[in-house]
Amino acid sequence: MTNSELLARRQAAVVRGVSQATPVFAERALNSEIWDVEGKRYVDFAGGIAVLNTGHCHPRIVAAIREQLDRFTHTCFQVAPYEGYIRLAERLNELAPINGPLKSILLSTGAEATENAVKIARAATGRSGVIAFTGGFHGRTAFASAMTGKVIPYKKALGPPLPGVWHVPFPVAGSDVTVEDALRCVSFIFKADIDASQVAAIIIEPVQGEGGFHQAPPELMRGLRRLCDENGIVLIADEVQTGFGRTGKMFAMEHYDVQADIVCVAKSLAGGLPLSGVIGRAAIMDAAEPGGLGGTYAGNPLACAAALAVLDVFEEENLIARANQIGERLRNAIDRFALSNTLVPTSVARGPGAMVAFDILKQRGSNEPDAEATKRVTRLAHENGLILLSCGTAANTIRILVPLTASDAIVDEGLAILERCLAA
């Protein structure tokens, strides 16, 4: 079976609304490499969109899944619970950067995590309003997409978003929006749209993922923490993409001197198996009534076993330090690209740890985005053996999410392909 044959079958059988970044169909993968159905090898700079911080098919994780597979695959935690769920919740409570007694709930997807975080905040406060940020991505389900701060493609032609969400401009370096502007906008919302006493939560990505890998300034986090404390609002950190080492710390909120009340996790939690979670202050997390939270597949035993192995791998292989080493290697190369007169005009690198991105521009030294050149670069990358993704509100950001288990040789090979594509 060829890629083109599978693409024709996919177009006939799968809905158009599910996008596809490459025409490549995977046959097998290992660590930071993928082989397609035609036998071609690719360096993986996408990591399943930040899902594979521990790489494809890590032997420790595969072994844990197989061991659990021999016991049972499903009982539903709400029917016949199991230790793996509890043990994982205990470890997440120990790791989360929040002081005080913590509790967790396990779910299946990032959107489930963000929606349940809001449900918990509403139960704890008795309020309904939610404040989010432009450029933020919180999922594709009904309320998660309402919180997402981008219309195309997440809301276009899908009907009006659910009410109760207000968006604040996100302060991006080089834009006209400052931290002061963003915080002032929250005050305007309190005056014009919803009283602060009716706001349940403010949700923010510490580093915007789909929005372009822009990190929230420390002053913004401090300001949001102050507003939440003054008005009894729950601060939710969406760490679905930033969590589990990607930013050079286990959680991106560890880069700040303030804490969230609730942290949402998913993606790289379980090494590729569907698993997400909400971790937060016990007094807030216990607000929902029994039966108000949960899901048939939530906290699946196979996924819990994988996640426990993921956390072991982080400790044993020191992947936090490795994230910073990879990030430094990426930034050095990207900053060199930005100085070259023989490559497509690009910005310098941004993003903490190994959550690194850069913009493709129409002119060197400008901020004018070039979305068409970005599409061309990602297409050339796939043709030349590199799985590469774009993102950003202007569709001109190249993001790199190479597994943290990748060797220096693989990282350098991917960067060399990327440089050739920028030259083309």
Secondary structure, DSSP 8 states (H G I E B T S, - for coil): --HHHHHHHHHHHS-TTS--S-S--EEEEEBTEEEETTS-EEEESSHHHHT-TT-BT-HHHHHHHHHHHTT-S---TTTS--HHHHHHHHHHHHHSS--S-EEEEEESSHHHHHHHHHHHHHHHHS--EEEEETT----SSHHHHHHSS--TTTTTTS----SSEEEE----TTSS--HHHHHHHHHHHHHHT--GGGEEEEEE-SB-TTTTS-B--HHHHHHHHHHHHHHT-EEEEE-TTTTTTTTSSSSGGGGSSS--SEEEE-GGGTTTS--EEEEEEHHHHTTS-TTSS--SSTT-HHHHHHHHHHHHHHHHTTHHHHHHHHHHHHHHHHHHHHH-SSS--B---BSSTT-EEEEBBSSTT---B-HHHHHHHHHHHHHTTEE-EEESTTS-EEEE---TT--HHHHHHHHHHHHHHHH-
